Structures are given as structure tokens and as C-alpha cells.
Amino acid sequence: KPCPGFCPVSILSIDKYLYSMRLSDETLKDIMNRFRREMEDGLGHGTNPTATVKMLPTFVRSIPDGSEKGDFIALDLGGSNFRILRVKVTQDKKQPVQMESQVYETPDDIIHGSGTQVRALELFDHVAECLGDFMEKQKIKDKKLPVGFTFSFPCAQSNAVLVTWTKKFKASGVEGTDVVKLLNKAIKKRGDYEADIMAVVNDTVGTMMTCGFDDQRCEVGIIIGTGTNACYMEEMRHIDQVEGDEGRMCINTEWGAFGDDGSLEDLRTEFDREIDRGSINPGKQLFEKMASGMYMGELVRLILVKMAKEGLLFEGRITPELLTKGKIETKHVSGDEGLKKCMEILTRLGVEPSDEDCLAVQHVCTIVSFRSANLIAATLGGILSRLKENKGVARLRTTVGIDGSLYKMHPQYARRLHKMVRRLVPDSDVRFLLSESGSGKGAAMVTAVETFYCLLEPHIDWPLCQCLSKPASPHVQCLSARAAPGRGGRGAPFRSFGRIDLVTIGLN
Ligand code: BGC
């Protein structure tokens, strides 16, 4: 469109304009090494208290081996939806896992819940109410099924204490509190059903366990969705926070906090800083804010505003819609939508885009989403190269379980991520396994083992437990020391037992 002084921006000049978002292989290798150092700090005794990447021990010591059985409820809170699932695990070869699930709305005021302590209780009252509704619909309100709780936030696993809220959540009075206690209290207050919350599982761990059920080689779980994070199997001898040197334990890295100590300052752009300033947790989760789905639409919007202000887009037109936070959603950035759809979205913002504008905006979206894939390839590369070193092999053969809306919905994301990982960790054969069913199946696996342990523990001596945990058994499982009647309780050293076939637990 003719407009004096307006120069439609070319793809090449966008590349130049956003050069700080286009990370070279050298830079990515550098990020990978920085992340490896952060991991070491998180694992070390002296360095853990001040480490930004928390490397939380999960007390999960092996992936499922297919002998798990039972009937479970899995709660899934903290991703894009709040879901409740019923998971039946059987020995049926054709269909070992049957699941039924329901999504429940969680109103924003409950999620953000600022103000009084009461707000915290409102969130857990809501969870308890939905669970009651689900059990009613499943006709199991009179039963006491074991419940696995996928809680997708950093938790000190030995006692399920929420370290900090992330993403959109901010309900006050929960940080520093045991979330199982809060949920139990809410359930008890209702009094219309009973539930046994056996395990609290991060979604990364649930994903690794879900994928591990199908592929025994799976030893990493990652989420690229609203938030981002990864867990992996670390050698016990490297985990200073937990006693014992034998075998491995799953570590929840909480890599979203990478950079919170300033270690990514040289890579954060003015747009990243603006996103952080406008967020509910400034200064926190800085890596997550550069890479995860929750912030991607907003990052693109901020770039478009700046380009429009400089006359590089929309003939310099700036509308109130374009200036409104949240008006460009990540699903628009990551949709396989083509020029027509792009035109439609921009038209809704009132900027009267030309074809060139649409092409330019699509290119901005590509740069922002490829930066995310590259950054995650770098941190994942850090984990993989550590695994390789731990195993002392010349070539790493492993499987990474993945879930998350951004990874699943974006048409080129997976390809970009896989390609970069292979470039950054060349001596590796990495299989990426999409978790088709979320983390619920995995949460049920952890619950299966925990339930079994709870039933069994009064009958095994502590020395026998220790003996069973010897690495002679490849399937050693260990459980978080959740307090339960008759057990060692909180703070007790973790206990583990060998792979004993799980008799049917739960209610069949
Ligand atoms: C949380 C993690 C979680 C990730 C993906 C992050 O914001 O801190 O615990 O695994 O989001 O849901």
C-alpha cells in the first residue's frame, strides 16, 4: 500500500532486526555448558542452598517395568487444564492401561487468588469438589482408591512442600506448605468421600514414567507447554541431598529457573525483560519466560508493537488492540495457519495488514518459536551429555519422553528441537517419545509402587529393604518417604525395595 515513508520489511531485514534472538550453534553450546554447571551446583551439598536450578530429588528410582497393576485416580493440576483421570493398569497384553478422564475449569480468581490465606483453601476446595464430582460420575464414591497427584510445580519431594508457584498460579498461603495436607484437609471438610493421596508427582516425572511404561530406555522426561521443565535419572553417588550411593534416582531439574541468578543476562532481549516486568513473578523463571508457551504470543506482540512504532509494519499503524497485553496468543504463533489465518488475526487487531506484513509477522513467529526450540535443545543437550558421561559410553542411546502443548501443536517445533539436539550432542541416538496420554499414566505408576510399599512396609524389616535395594536388581524402586501411619515418616532416610511383582492393589 502506498504510504510515504513506509518501507515494507523484508525477511532478511527481520533476521537482522531480531539478530539477538537467533542463536548460533556456538552460543547454544555455551548455554549447554552453563546449564551443566547449574545442574552441578544444584546437586552439590555446599552449592545446593543457593543454586537457581534446584535439582529436586523425586525419590523415584526406576521407570516402570510393566508389572504394575491396580485401579487409581490421578489428579493433574498445573498444566493447561485441570484433569482428573481414572487409570486402570492390568496385565492385559493388548490394553494394559485403560483411562477415563475429565477436564475441569479452574476459574482465574482461584488460580491467582491474592489476598487472604482463605484463597489457598479455595483452590484445594475446588480440587476436592471436582474430585467428588468425578468419583460420583465414576460411581466410586464409596471406595477409597489410591490417588496420584500430578502437581506441576516445584515441590520438595520428601514432604510435598510447594517451593514456589510458577506460570499463572499465585494462590496465596500455599508456598512453603505441604500440598497433600491442604488437599486432605479440603477432602475431610467435605466428608462425602475418602481418598488416599499416595504420591505427588511432577508432570515431567509423570511423563517419563508414562513413556517408560512403553519404552524401558526412557530416562528423561520433558514438558514444553505453558511452562517448561525436565527430569532425568541421575546417579545416586552424585546426589548429595540424599543418602546412599547405589543406583539412580530421578531428579526434577526445575530448569525454568535457569538464569534467575543472572547467568543468561547477555542473551535476554529487551522483549524478555518487558515480559518479565509485566509478569506475576518478576525475576523468576527467566528461562521459562524465554522458552515456554505461556509467554510466546506476548513476546511476538511486543516485537510487532516495536516494529510498527518504527514504521516497519502495518504502515506504522498502532491500534489499542495491538497495544493490549494478551491479544496475540501462543496458539496463533504456533498454529499451522498460513497467510489467510495470519491476515485474519492481524485484521482483528485493526492494523489493516498487507500481504508483506503477514509474511513478515509469520517470520517473526518462526524466529521466536525457533529460539525456544534452540534454547530447550541446549538445556536438554546439557542433560544428555551428562547422562553420557555418567554412563561412560562413547555413544549415548536413550529415549526422551515429551509432553506439552507447544511441542505437540507447533508444526515445526519438534523437528527443530530434534535436529538441534542431534547437532549439540552428536554422539547420541536419541528417541523422542511423545506421551500420548499426558502424565496421568505415569502418576498411576508411581502411585502403584507407593501403594504397594505402604501395604508391604509394615511386613518387611528395614535391613531387608536395604538389602533389596542392592543394584543386583535392575528394577529397584524407591518411594518418597510420605508419612503414613506406622511408617518412618517425614525426614526419614529414603527406603527402597527390590522389584517384587506388584500384586493387584487398589480396588479391582
Ligand atoms: C514448573 C514445573 C513444571 C513445568 C511444566 C514449570 O513452571 O515449575 O514444575 O514441570 O512448569 O508444567
Residues whose N, C-alpha, C, O or C-beta is under 5 A from the ligand:
A	BS01	BGC	G78 S152 F153 P154 T166 K167 D203 T204 I223 G227 T228 N229 G256
